[in-house]
Amino acid sequence: MIFLFAYGTLQLERVQLAQFGRRLRGRPDALPNHRLTTVETFPYVQRSPGMEVLGTVYQVTADELAQADAYEGVEYSRRMLALKSGIDAWVHLSNESTP
């Protein structure tokens, strides 16, 4: 199974329909030890011990994961991280927070 954690516009139905051709089914979760920052209108997640980012975890296909990568663009890098629920999910992080 492939899990994707979304904390921004990928949670919006209209974006999901445009990107994936369907509404994703997900459930609330959180990304521990990270914080959400907005630069202009773009949300970024960066490492920040003791904080957490609320969002939604979705089960997606490999093709949908690639479509999410294309949607997020070069400003983000995808990393596998453990969510608060214990699920390991792909998360798009700001390139500034990726070593």
Long-range contacts (C-beta under 8 A, 24 or more apart in sequence): 1-59, 2-59, 2-60, 2-61, 2-62, 2-65, 2-90, 3-57, 3-58, 3-59, 3-60, 3-87, 3-88, 3-89, 3-90, 4-57, 4-58, 4-59, 4-60, 4-64, 4-65, 4-68, 4-89, 4-90, 4-91, 5-29, 5-31, 5-55, 5-56, 5-57, 5-58, 5-81, 5-83, 5-89, 5-90, 5-91, 6-55, 6-56, 6-57, 6-58, 7-31, 7-36, 7-43, 7-45, 7-53, 7-54, 7-55, 7-56, 7-91, 8-42, 8-43, 8-55, 9-43, 10-68, 10-71, 11-55, 11-56, 15-71, 19-64, 19-67, 19-68, 19-71, 20-60, 20-64, 20-67, 24-58, 24-60, 24-64, 25-58, 25-59, 26-56, 26-57, 26-58, 26-59, 27-56, 27-57, 28-54, 28-55, 28-56, 28-57, 29-55, 29-56, 29-57, 29-83, 29-84, 29-85, 29-87, 29-89, 30-54, 30-55, 30-83, 30-84, 30-85, 31-55, 31-81, 31-83, 31-84, 31-91, 32-82, 32-83, 32-84, 34-93, 37-94, 42-75, 44-75, 44-76, 44-93, 44-94, 44-96, 44-97, 45-91, 45-92, 45-93, 45-94, 45-97, 46-93, 46-94, 46-96, 46-97, 47-97, 52-84, 57-83, 57-85, 57-87, 57-89, 65-90, 68-92
